[in-house]
């Protein structure tokens, strides 16, 4: 099973991808599961679950990317939104209270609110050790090194803000086609991550389009 656990829809102010297009494109390129993890909202995730609940060969993992007061955490498998601005420790507890898992997103990228660029330790369930939005990959290297030293499960994710970036980095695992099974395998650490960075011309184009929209 190939999954992408960090994708943004138009419910995030910095994304151009609709929920429907994300699901259709992800299936087209061969992904088996995705998590639409919008900034501080589950609206995209819930829309996907409602619109595509009849799919038997594709899993939509409920998710959101939460802005704690120290950085970003992706919550996978939660049922209800968790408020932003809380301490990271409290946020992790609230995620687990809902049966979800807490993932440190782009953990060492300071300008993108990576949690471990601001604090030295946090009991998370997984680390994004291969996030596709990078230039040289140093932050991914640091995340992988931390995961190996602390025996924390690793995830690869695109962090896509437009369709063409989806699947740039992914996680491979063996699980049944349901959310619970996928989360269990992630927690077991039996994952493989692979992929490459989002092509720089596409990122530059995205940045230019965002600036044009602001004008």
Beta strands, then each sheet from edge to edge (+ up, - down):
strand 1: 2-7
strand 2: 33-36
strand 3: 59-61
strand 4: 63-67
strand 5: 72-76
strand 6: 101-104
strand 7: 126-131
strand 8: 153-157
strand 9: 169-172
strand 10: 192-195
sheet 1: 3+ 2+ 1+ 9- 10+
sheet 2: 4+ 5- 6+ 7+ 8+
end
